Amino acid sequence: MSAAPGEVQRIGAAELRAFIQDAGELKKGTLLYDGGQLLNLARYENKLFCEARGSGASPYKVTLVYSDAPAPGFKGRCTCPARTFNTAFCKHAAALLVAWARAPESFAVSDAAPPGAPGGETARKSVKKGAANAQALMKSGVEQVSTLVRELGVAGVATIGADRIEQMEKLAEGLRENRLRRLSARTLDLAALLRGQAAGSAPAARGPQAAAGPPAGARRGALPAVAYANLIADLLLTARKLEKHLAGEPLDDRHVEELVGKTWKASDRKPAGALTLVEYAFSTRTTSDDFVIRESRFLDLESGLHFSEKQILPAFMAKRSDPKRSFAGEVLAGARATTYPGYPPLRLDFTDLGDKRPLDAGALDAVLARALPDVGAALAALQEHRKDVFAPDLVPVAVRIDTLFARGARLSAVDDKGEALHLPDDPALEERLAGSLRDARLRALLGDVGIDAALPTLWPLAAIVEGPLGLSLLPVVEQGAAARSGPLEGSAWNAAAREAGASPAAIALGEVREELADALATGLTGLSARVTDPLAERLRDLRLEKQAALLQGLPQRPDPADRLDDFIKLYQVLEMALVRLAGATHVDREDGAIERVPTYESVAVARPDETLPPDEVARRRAAGAMNRYVAAVHHARYYASLPPGALVGSIFPIWADGTATPTIARTFAPLGAEAIAAAEKALTVKAGRVAKLTAVRVLQAVVQHGGPARAEAAAMLGRVAEHAKDAGLRALARDALDVADSTGPGGAAVRARRAARMERVQELAKALGAAPTKEERLEALKALAELGDLAALPALRRAFYADAARGVREEAAYALAQLGDVEMVETFARMLASRGEDDREAKIAAYALGYLGDVRGLSELLSAYAEGYKPGIVADAIRALGPVALAPLVDLIEARPEIAKRAAALDALKKMDDTAVAGCLLERIEARRGDADFAEKAQLYLKLADVHPHSRREVATAIAAALAGAEGKEAQAAIKAAQKALGVVKRSK
């Protein structure tokens, strides 16, 4: 509907998106309007006005100005803080337009613009909000948080309803607007925790201080009490600190940055010059209060200090802004910057990037030189850091590590003295570490160290490993992974702490803190001597007399509200005591109980008492009862126990198992001509890529072993590197030749060539990790895959796990399969197993498993085949595995004959080699003849053999001979079917 001159055009609700492009702001505005947050709706000439309730003492004043030239449109004005971002519509302006679209009759017609309305012609010139008003708003916000914490502390969480959680979320929004950044973030985390508990699960939060979700074994809907208590303690301590600040006590600059934030001018920041920086992590993440943070994490090679460069934008602005770039693969030598106040990693703002040069072995040697020498030094750094109650939970470290020890469900990072830091219990971390450590030695981990329950824990972001071609810096997980890892609860963390070797004192103190957390969640009204006396005795056993006395005195205070401050003080003191008690655990590597994992030089496990066959290992892995490293030990033992003749004669399935590759290579290295013959046999099979990849590893082992067969093995590798159609095979063969040649006379040329290729890989990896558009990242991914260099695997894995665009993750999966990344087999198998939950991911996995051709993926492919899931795709994947899939596929059809009745069910057999199909069925005929149900089975074999003329004739001849003279209905039917197959009896039309 057009508007009369000087009036506002009427619009319908369906037209709102035509004027408000930001869907997020429109949604927020709709919620504000629906929640009755708009007051005093008015219209004057071509302007709309209202007041909007906010977190401050006074409502925001909102104006919309309508103009029909050059095209109809509205321009929003508002006195809220979002105006500083120059957005066309803040949520308050969006709410006003929603009101106009839905209920224009509710607007009073005014004779003039309301006083003080932004954009009004009669409004007085706005007056800048003074410091006194800003302080009043901050004080009001602090008081609201104190009230919230007091209410929760006294009454507990049982009475919290959805409406109260919504109020917390609105409070958090107001706190952010009033520059109370830490209170805002923690209040949002608390609301998310309570909302998750009400919904039956705990949501992801922001660090070890908050919970990522209910632990294994926790009941549905159970509140993560430790995470809850940590948040309540942080809110109260922060509020008390800010109360003192608002009363006149100055804040340290680090606390200003951490608690309230500030726009630090260049003159406020400290200069930092002559830096030599190496980026070891790059991330993009969104905070709980809807800010997008893009961050590079650096180590300075001169001082060993950790720095970060951040781009922090509201989510709506991040979509329109150029993202900061990554400096992966570069050394910023002579860089200059200014640093913000705060805690490590110190945030910096570059003034000069210095001279950029490629990240080389010399720079990585310097990283190792600056890394902390051992686990004890890392723990000392954590203890010093946590003396400040407002310091972040985690402190960045680079620490030299000798071994990873796989103990139960958790890995530990062990230094050369046998002292250990624990790694988070995270299957994704195990997978990514495995990808970095296969065929390489771990030298250092870079990341964040903190306390997870009673366990000193390192959240790694990157690893320095030493492979056949030297040192490499590899990403392990995207930064912020610790944000998805919360403390374990109850029996879950008790079991984990004991299994990991935590000290009895640390476990006991952790249990006391957990019981105190439960008491806080229940409410301090119920805190009685029955609760406190047993806990006080346990504190005395730990020689914490003062803390025990404080705890016993709390129930004597009649008003539960008076108990809160000292309760939180006690809880916080016990946390600091826990940090001191939670020293490194020791791993004794000399007592014979530890065994190195052959596939992973830097990983050790507790020595298994028995050697399990591959099928039992696969069963336990699928049940979650065995980690990949223990499985690798069993595989290595089993295959090493087989004589070389058995390995040569059983290329399938042994050579098609990616976990067997290192053992096979070591076994065949000294066999010379016999090894070359076996490798040639594997390379000439039409299908089964992992068998071919194993063949390349065998040839490499022969070359490195030396002897008369070396030249022939090297020549065969050269032919594969030059002529193989498979990009993964070419890449692996090229790497094998480089490793063999790197120590010879041409070693310098090899290293120079590798350095040039690595520079290109790093360039594309940076684009894949940080390019702003999906199209640019896909282009970089395609180029990496076409480059065919195995050094691209870490970047491709990162894209697969972390890219925001599903299309990029899909293409990364195909690229990993193309390059023969056998570390991804179990991940793809799990994706296929979840086909009922995510059909697209399962389809990707089926393609990838077929292309990889690893026998470990066959079981899940056959399961999908039996269900009739994507029969064409799954049949192609099974066929791509080659001969290794034939016998298990026939086993499946024998067990479930109805599968053979499906139109597409036999397609996999049809695409397999006819001689192999005939041979498999003939073996079964010979083995089954004489069985009571042989005649029935014979008809099934004939149906399977019918996919090829050769197999049909061979199988029919064998069945006719086996059943000659047999009587009975089934036998006669089988004989007749065999005769038809041989053309003795005409087939019915």
N, C-alpha and C positions, 0 to 999 in steps of 0.2 A: 504494500500500500504506500503510495507516494505521500510526502508530507507537504503541507502548505508552507509558503515562505516563512522562515523564522520559527518553525515548529520542528518537532522530532518525529521522524518516520516511525510508524508502527511496524513491528516485526513479529513473526511467529517463532515458536520455540525451535522449529526445524531450521530456521535461518541463522541460528546463533553461530554455527561453525563458519558461516560466510564472513562473520565479522571478527571472531576470536579464533585465530589459527592454532594457538597452543591448546591442544586437547587437555593437557594436564591442568592448566589454569581454569579452563571451562569446567572441568570436573570439580575442582576445589570451590569455584564460585557457586556451582549448583548446590554443593553441600552446605555452604554458608547460608545461602538463601533458604534452603529447606530447613536448616537449623534455626531459623528466626533471628539471625545475627544482624539484619539490616534494620535501621531505625530512620524515622522521619523522611520517608520517600517524598520527593518533591520534583516539580518540573517548572522550568522558567525558560520561555522562548525555546531555543534549540539546545537546552542543557537539561540533564537529569542530575539529581543530587540525592545523597543519603549519608547517613552515618553508619559505620560498621563497627561492631564490637570487636575489640582486640584484647591483647593481654595487658595493656597499659591501663592507667587510671582513666584516660579519656578515650572516647571512640575515635576511629579514623574518619576523616572527612573525604568523601568520594564524589567525583564529578565525571560525567560523560558529556562530551561536546559532539553534537551531530553536525555533519556537513554533507551536502549532496553534490559537491563539486570537488574534484573532477568526477568522482563516483561516490555513491552513498557510503558513509563510513562513520565510525565513532572513534573518538580519541579519549582515553582514560587518564584521569588525574587522581592521585590519592596521596594522603599524608603518611602512608605506611612506609616502612623502610625499603620495600621493593621498588619504590620510585627511583632509588639511586641506581638501579640497573637499567633504567630507561626502557622498561618493557611497555609495550602498547597497552596491555591489560594485566594488571595485577589481579589476584583472586578477588579482591574487594570490588574492583571495577567490573570484573566478569560477573560477580553476583548481582551488581546493579543492573547490568544488561539482561541477565536472566529474569530479574523482577519485572523489567519493562516488557519482556517478551511474554511472560506468563500472566501478569496482572497489571496492565497499564492503568486500570481504574483505581488502583491503590495509591497513585501518585497525586499528591495535592498540587493544584496549580498555584504558583507563587507570583507575587508582583515584583519580586526581585530575587537575585541569588542569595542563598543563606550566607550570613556573615562568616568569613573565614574559609568559605569553600574554595578549593583550588580551581583556578581557571575562571572563577566568577568575575564579572566586570566590576561589581561593586565591592569585591573583597579587598580588604586592606592588604598591603604588602606583607607577605609572610615574614614572620620573625624566626630566626634560627633558634632551634631548640637549645636551650642553655644546658650547661653542665649540671645544674641543680635538678632540672627536670629529668635528665638522663639518669642521674643518680637515684632519683625517686622511683623511676621505673625499674632500675636494677634492684633497689631495695624491696620493692613490691614483689618482684620475681623470686628473690631469695626467701622472702617470708612465705610465699606460696609453697616453695619446695620444702621448707622447714615444717610447715603444717602438714603437707602430704606425708613426709617421712614420719612425723610424730603419730599421725593417724594409723599408718601401716604398722609402725613399731608397737603401738599399744594394742590394736585390735587384730593384727595379722592379716592374712590375705583371704581368709574364708569368706569375708563379707564383700569382697570386691566383685562388682558386676560390670557388665559391658559398658554401661553409661559412665562409670568411674574411669574405666580405661580410656574411653574417648576423651574425657576431661583431661587426663594425663597427656594425651597426644596434642590436644589444643594448648595445654600449658607449655609443653616442649616447644611448640611453634612460637609462642610468645616469648619464651626465654631466649630463643635464637634471635628474635627481632630486637631484644633488649641487650644483646651482646653477652649473654650468659652462656657461652658456647658449651662448656663442659656440663653444666647442669642440663642444658637442652638435650645434648646427646645421651646422657645417662638416663634422663627421664623417658626419652623415646625407647631406649633399650629396656627399661623397666616395663613400659606399657607393652612392648612386643613380647617380653617374657611372660607377662600375665595373660596376654591375649592367647599366646600359644598354649599356656597351661589350661586355660578355659576351653580351648578347642581340642585339647587332647594330646598336644605335642608342644615342645618348646622350640621356638624359631631360631634361626641363625641370628647371632649378635656380633659384637665387635671385638672379641678377644678372649683371652683366658679369664678376664674379669666377668664375661657374660657367657651364657650357655649357648651352645650351638644346637642343642636338641636333647631329647631324653636319652640317657645312656642305654646301652644294651642291658636288657633285663629289667629296666625300670617300668613301673606300671603306667599304662596310658593315662595321661593327664596329671601325672605326679609333677609337682613343682621342683625344679632344680634348686634346692635350698641354698647351696653354696653360692651359686651364681646370683641368686636373689639377695642374699646377705651381702655379697660383695658390692652390688649396686646400691643398696640402702646405705652401707657404710660410706661409699664414695660420695653419694649425694649429701649425706649429713656433714661429713668432714669438709666438703667443698663449700656448703652453705655457711658453716661456721667460719671458715677462712674468709669468705666474702663479707660476712657480717662485720668482722674486724676491719677489713679493708674499707668498707663503706663508712665505718666509724672513725676513719682517719689513719689506720695502719697501712703503710705503703706495701705494695706487692713487689717482690723480686720480678725482674723482667721475664724470667723463665715462667713464673707463675702467671704473669699477665698473658703471655702467649697461650699457655695451657688452659687457663680458667676462663678468661673473658675475650681474649683475642684483641688485636689492635692492628691498624694499618700502619705498619712500620715504614717510615720514610727512610730514604737512603742515609740520611744523617743519623738516624737512630741505630742503624745496623753497623756491625763491626766489619772492617775490611779483612779480606783473606786473600793473600796473594801467593804466587809461586806454588800453586796446587798442581799435582799430577794425579788426575782422577781416572779411575776405571769404573765404568758402570757395570754392576753385577746383577741388577734387577730392574725391571720396568713394569709398571702396572697401570691399569685404569680401573677404578672402583667407584662405587656410589655409596656415600655415607647414609646413616639412618635418618639424617635430616635433609636428604635429597640434594647433596652437593656432589659433583663429579670431581674426583681427584685423579690427575694423571701425574705419576711420580717416577723419577729416576733415582735409584739408590747407588751411591758411589763409595769407593774406598780411595783415600788419598795415599799415594805411594810414598809420600814424603813423611807424613806424620802418623799414618795408620788410623786416622780419624774417619768416621763415617759421616757422609753428607747426603742430602737429598735435594733435588730440585722438583718443585711441585707447581702444577697449574690447578688452581682450585676455583671452580665456577659453579653457580647454581645450575641445576640440571637443564633449565630452559635455555640458558646461555651457552652451555656446553655444546648443544646441537648446532649452534650458529658460529662457533669459534674454531679457529684452526688449532688442532691439538699440538701440544708440545712434542718435540721429536725425541726419539731415543738415541743414545750414543753407544749402543752395543757394538762391540768389536773395535772400539776406538780408545786411544789414550789421549786425554786432554792435558797436554804438557804445558806448563806455564799458565794455566788458567787463573783468572782473577775473578773475585766475586765479593759480595757482601753477605754476611750471615745474619739470620734472624735470631733473637733470643729463643731459647728452648732447650730441649733435651736431645741427646743423640738419637737418630742422625740429625745433625744440624741442618736446618733448611738454608739454602743459599740462593742468591740471585746473581746470575752471571753478568759481569761487566765485560769480560774478554774470555773467549773460549780457548785462547792460547793456540798452540800448534798441534793440530790433530794428526795422529799417526796411527797406523793399524796396531791392534792389540797383538803383541808377539810374545815369544817365549821369555824374552827378557823382562817384559812387564809382568807376566805371570809369576816369574821367579821373585819379582819385587813384592807381589801380593803375598806370596808365601812367607817372605822375609818379614812383612809387617803383620802377619796374622799372629794371634795369641799362640804361645808355644804349646799350651795344653789345656785340658778341661778345667784344671784348678784355676788357671788365670781367668777363664770365662766366668766361672762361678764367683770369683772375687770381684769381677767387674759388675756382675748382677747385684751382689750384696751392697756394694758401694752405691750403685744406682738407686736401689730401693730404700736407702736411708731417708730419701725424700718421699713423704707420703703422697705427694701429688705427681711424682714421676710416673710416666707410662709404665704399664706392667712389664713391657719387654725392653731389652737393651740390645742394640745391634752388635754383632761380633763377627770376626773372621777368626776361625780357630783351626789349627792343624789337627787332622784326624788320621789315624792309622788304619782303623778297621771299623766296619759296622758289624755289630753282633746282633743276630736275630734271636731274641729270647721271647718265646710265646708270641703274643700278638703285636709286640712292639719291637722296634729297632733301637739300638743304642749306638751312639757315636763314641768310639773308644780311642784314646790317644796312645802314644807309644809307652806310657807308664801303666796302661791297663785301666785308667780312670775313665768313667763313662758319663755322658749326657744322654738322656733319653730323647727320642724323636716322638712326635705325636702319633697316636694310634689312628692312622689314616691310610686306608687301602690305596687311595690315589697317590699318596706320597711314596708308598712302597713301589708302585708301578713306575713312577717317574724316576725314582732313584735307580731302579733296575735298568731302565733305558740308558741312564748315564754311566753306569758302572760296569756294564757287560764288557769284558775284554779290556778293562782299564783299571788302574790303581787309584784309589781315592787319596788325595793329598790334603784337602782342606774343605771345610764347609763354611759358607757365609750366610748369615740370617739373623734371627732374633732369639735370644735366650730369656726364659722366664720360668715360673713355677706352675706346673699343671698338677693340681692337688698337692701331693707331697713329693712330686717328682721334678727334679731340675730338667727342663725340657728345652730343646733347640728346635725352632721352626726354621728349617733351611730354605733359603731362596735360590742358592746357586752352589755349585760344587766345582772345585778344581780337581781334575783327574789327569792322570798320566797314561796315555795310550802308546801304541807302537810308534806313533809319529810325534810324540812329545806331549806337552801340557795343553790342556783345553779348559776354558771356563764355560760351564754348561748351566743353563737355568734348570732348576729342580721343580719349583712350583711358582705360580704367579704371586707377586707380593700381595699380601692381604689374606693369604691362605690361613694364617693363624686366626683370622676373624671368623673362620668357620669351625674352629676347634675349641670347644669349651671344656671345662673341668668335668671329670667323671664324678659320679655321685654314688654314695652308699657302698654296697658290696662290690660294685663294679670297680671303683678306684681302689678299694682295699685290696682286692685280688690283684689288680694291675700293679699296685705299689709293691706288694710282697713278691710277686713274680719277677718284677724288675730289680729287686734287691735293695729297695729303699731301707734306710735304717729304722730299727724298731721305734726309736724316739720320734722320728719324723712321722711315722705311721700313726703313733699314738696321739701326737699333737694334731695331726690332720683329722683324726676321728673326733677329738674334742671340738675342734672348730666346726666340724660338720654337725655335731649335736647342738652346738650353739646356734648355727644357722637354722636348724629345724625349729629351735625355740623361738627365734625371731620371726620366722614365717608363721608360726602359730600365734604369736602375739605375746608381748611382755606382761600382759595382764595375768597370764597363766604361769609366769616364771616363779616357781616356789622352791623351797629348800630341797624338796624331793628331786628336783631337776638339777639344782646347782651343787649340792653337796658331793655327789659322786664325781662330778666333773672337777670340782675343786681338789678332791683327793688325787685324781689323775694328774692334775697340774703340779701338785706337790711332789708326786713321784718323778716328775720331770724337772724338779728344783725350780719351779716358777711360783715361789711363795707369795710374792706381792700380787701376782695375777690371781692366784687362788683366793686370797683374802678379798680382793675386789669383787670377785664373782660371788662369794658367799654373802657379801654385804648387800647385793642388789635386791633380794627379796624382802629385806627389812624396810625398804622404802615403800610406804603405803600407796603413793601415787605412781602407777606404772609409767607415766610420762617422765617422771624423774629418773627412771632407770635407763632411759635410752642412751644418753650421751656416754655414760660410763660403760654401758654394754658395748657400744660401738668402739669406744677407746680400747677396751679389752680385746675385742675381736681383731682390731687392727694391730695391736701389739703382738698378738699370737701369730698373725700373718708374718710379721717381721722376724719373730722367733723361728717360724717354720722355714723362712728363707735361709736362716743361719744353720738350722739343723739339716736341711735337705742338701747335704753335700753330695759329691760325686759317688756313685757306686763303683765297685771294683769288679773287673772281669779278669779272672785268672786264666791266662792263655797257656800256662806251662804244665797244667795238671793232667793233660791228655783227654780232658772232657770236651775240648773245643776242636772243631774240624773246619778247615777252610773250604769254601764253596768253589769247586773247580771252575765253574763258569764265571764267577765273580771274584776276582783275586782279592778284593778288599772286604769281603763279607765272610763272617764265620758264624757257625751255628753250634749248638750243643750236639755232641757226637751221637747220632742215632744208634740204638742198640741192635738194629736189624737192617737188612736191605730189602726194600719193597719193590715189586715189579711195577712197570709203568702204569698198568691198568689200575692197580690199587692206589698209586700216587695220584692218578687223575681223579679217582673217586673221592679221596680225602681232600684234594684241592677244591673240588666242586662243592663239598660239604663245608668248606671253610675251616677244616681241621688241620691244615698244613699250609705254611707260607711257601712262597716260590723258592726261597733259598734252601730250606730243608728238602723240598721236592727236587731241586737241582742236585743235591748230594746223593739222594737215592737214585736218580737217573744216572749220574756219573758212575756210581758203584755198580749198578746193574749192567750198563753197557761195557764197563771195563772188565767185567767178569766173563764176557763172551769172547771166545777165540776169534782172531781176525777172519778166519774162514766163514764163521757165522755172520759176521758183519758184512762181508763181501756178498754172501749169498742171500742176504736179507736187506737189500737196499730199501725195499718197502716192507714194513713201515718204518724201520729204524732210522734211515737217512731222512725220512720225511718229518721227523720230530725235531723241532728247533732246539729243544733242550739237550738233545744228544749231540749236536754238532761239535762242541768243543772236545768232548770225549772221543768222538770218532776221529777228529783231526789229530789228536795226540796219539791215538792208537795206530793210525795209519802212517804217521810221519816217517818212521824208519823202514816201512815196507817197500818203498821204491816203486818198482814196476807193478807190483800187485795193487798198490794204492792208486796208481795212474789208471790201471785197467778198470778198477771199481768206479773211479770218478768219471771216466769216459762213459761207462754204462749208465750212470745216473744222469749225465748231461744229455744223453741221446733219447731218454724217455720223453714221450710227447707231452706229458703232464706231470704235475707235482713239483712246484717251484722250490720248496724248501729242500728237497732232495738235491736239486741242482745247486742251491746255495751251499749246502753241505759239501758238495763235490768241489766247489771253488775253495772252501776252507781246507779241505784235504790237500788240494794241490799247493796251496800256500804253505801248509805245514811241511810238505815234501821239499819245497824250495828252501825253506828256512833250515830244514834238517841237513841239507846238502847231500853230497854223494853222487853216484853216477846218474841217478834219475832226476837230478835237479834241473838240468837243461831242458829235458823233455816236459817236465811239469811247468816250467816257466813258459815254454813255447805254447803249451795248451792254454795257460792263463792268458797269454797275449792274444790268442785267437778269440777267446771268450770276450775279453775287454774290447776287441776291435769289431767283432762281427755278431755277437749275440743280439737278438732282437729285444731281449728283456733288459730294460733300463736298470733294474736292480742287480741283475747278474753282471752287467757291464761295470756298474759302480763298484761292486764287491771285488771283481777281478782286478780292476784298476787299483783299488786300495791294496790288494794283496801284492801286486807288483811293486807298488810304492814302498810298502813295508820291507819287502825283500831287497829293494835297491837302495834304501835310505842309508844303509850302513856301508855300502860299497863305494867305489871310486866316483860314481855319479850321484852320490848322496846330496851334494850341494844343489845340483840341478833339480833333483826330486823335491827338495824342501822349498826351493824357489817356486817351482810350479804349484806345489801344494799351497804356498802362501798366497799366490795370485788367485787360485780357486777359492781359498778361504775368504779372501777379501770380497769376492763376488757373493759367496754364500752369506756373509755377514750383512752385506748391503741389502740383499733380498729378504733376509730374516728380519731386519729392522723394519722394512716396509710391511712385511707380513704381520709384525707385532704391533705396529703403531700407525699404519695408514688410516686416515679417518673414514674412508668409504669401503664398503664391502667389495666394490668392483676393483679398487686398487689392491686390496689384500688378496683377492682371488687371482689377480694378474701376477702378483709376487709369488703366490703359492704355485701357480702353474709353471713359472720360470724356475723355481727351486726344484720341482719335480723333473722338469726337462733337463736341468743341469746334471741330475743323476749322481749327486755327491752325497755320500753317507753322512757328511758333516751337517747336512740339512735336517737330519732326523730330530734333533732337539727342538728346532723351531717349528717343525711340522707337528710334533707331539704337543707343543704348547698351543698351537692353533687349534688342534683337535680338542684339547681339554678346555680351553679358555676363551676362544673367540666368541664374541657376542652374536655373530651371524651364523645361523644354522647351516646355510649354504657353504660357508667357509669351513666349518667343522666337517661337513660331509666330504668336501674335496680333499681336506687334509687326511681323512681316513683312507681315501683311495690312493693318495700319494704315499702314505706310509706303507700300504700294502704293495704298491708298485716298487718301492725301494727295499722290500723284503724285511720289514721290521717285525721280526718274530716276537719281540717283547709285547706286541699289541694283541697277540692271539687270544689271550684270556679275556682281555677287555672286549674284543669283538664278540667272543662267545657269550659273554654276559649280556651284551646288547641284544644278540639274537634270542637269548633266553627270555628277555623281557618284551618279546614281540606282542604280547597281549596289552602292554602298557604304552608302547611307542612303536607303531608300525614302521614309520619312516627310518628310525634308527636301526631297527631290526633288518630292514631291507639293505641298508648300507653295510651292516655287519655281514650279511650273507654274501654280498658281492666281495667284500674284503677278505673273508675267510677263504672263499674259493680262489681268489687271486693269489693269496699267500701260499695256499697248498700245504699247510701244516696239519699233521694228523691230529693234533690236539683240538682242532675245531670240528672234527668229523662227527663226534658224538652229538653235538648240538645241531649240526646240519641234518643229521639223520632223524633226530627228534622232530625238527621242523618238517622234514620230508614226510614222516609218518602222519603228521597232522594235516598234511595237504596245504601247508603254508607256502604261498608264492611258488607253486610247483615248478614253473619255468626257471625262475631265478635260482631256487635251491638245487634243482637238478643240475643246472649248469655249474654251480659251485661244487657239488659233489663230483661231477665229471672232471672238473679242473684239478681235483686232488690226484687224479690218475689212479694207477693200480692200487694204491693204498686204500682207496674207498670201495673197491670191488667186493671183497669178502664181507666186510661189515654190512654193506648194502644188501647183499644176498641173504645174510643172516637176518636182517630186519624183515625182509619180505617173506622169508621162511616162517618167522615168528608171527607175522601178520599178513597172511595170504591175501586178505581183502585189498591190500595196497595195490596188488597187481591188476585189479579190476579198473583202476582209475585211468582215464584217457592219457594223462600226462605222467603217470607213475613210472613208466618204463623208459622215459626219455633219457634219464641219466645213463642207463645201460646201453641205449642205442648209440650214444655219443662216445662210448668207450671202445677200445681196441677189440675187434671181434675175436682175435686169437686169445686175448686175455680172458674175455667173457667165456669162451668155450673151455679154456683150461680150468677156470674156477668151477664151472658147473660139472665138468668131467671128474674133478677131484671129489666133489660131493656125491656124485653117482656111485663112485667106487667105494666111498666111505659108508654110504647109507644102504647099499644093496644088502638085502637080507633083513632089513628092519621091517617091522610089522606095517608101518605106514609108508613104505617105500613107493608103492604104486601111486599113492596120492601125491607124494612129493614129486614123483617123476612127471606128473602132468604139470605141476608148477614149474619145474625146470624147463620143460618144453616151451611153456609160455614165455619164460624169461629168455630162452635161447632164440626165440622167434624174431628178436630184434635185429639179427644178422644172419645172412644166408649161410655163412661158414659155421657159425656156432649152432645154427638150427640142424644142419646135417650131422655135425659131430655128436651133438647131444642125442639126437634121435637115434643114431646108429647105436650108441652106448646103451640107451634105454631099451631098445628092441632086443639087444643081446642079453641084457641083465634080466629081462622079464620073459625070455624065451621059455615056453612050456608052462608059464605060470597060469593059474586059474583064478577065478573070482572076478566080480564085476569091475572093481577098480583096476585090476591088472589088465583086463581086456580093453578097458577104455584107454589106458595108457599105451598099450601096444598099438591100438588103432590110431591114436594121435601121433605116435612115432612114425607109423607107416605113412600117414598123410604128409608129415613133414618131409619124408624121403621121396614122396611122389608115388609110392606104391599104391596108395588109395587116393583117389581124387578128392580134393577138398570140396566140401559142400559150398554151394554158392550162397 
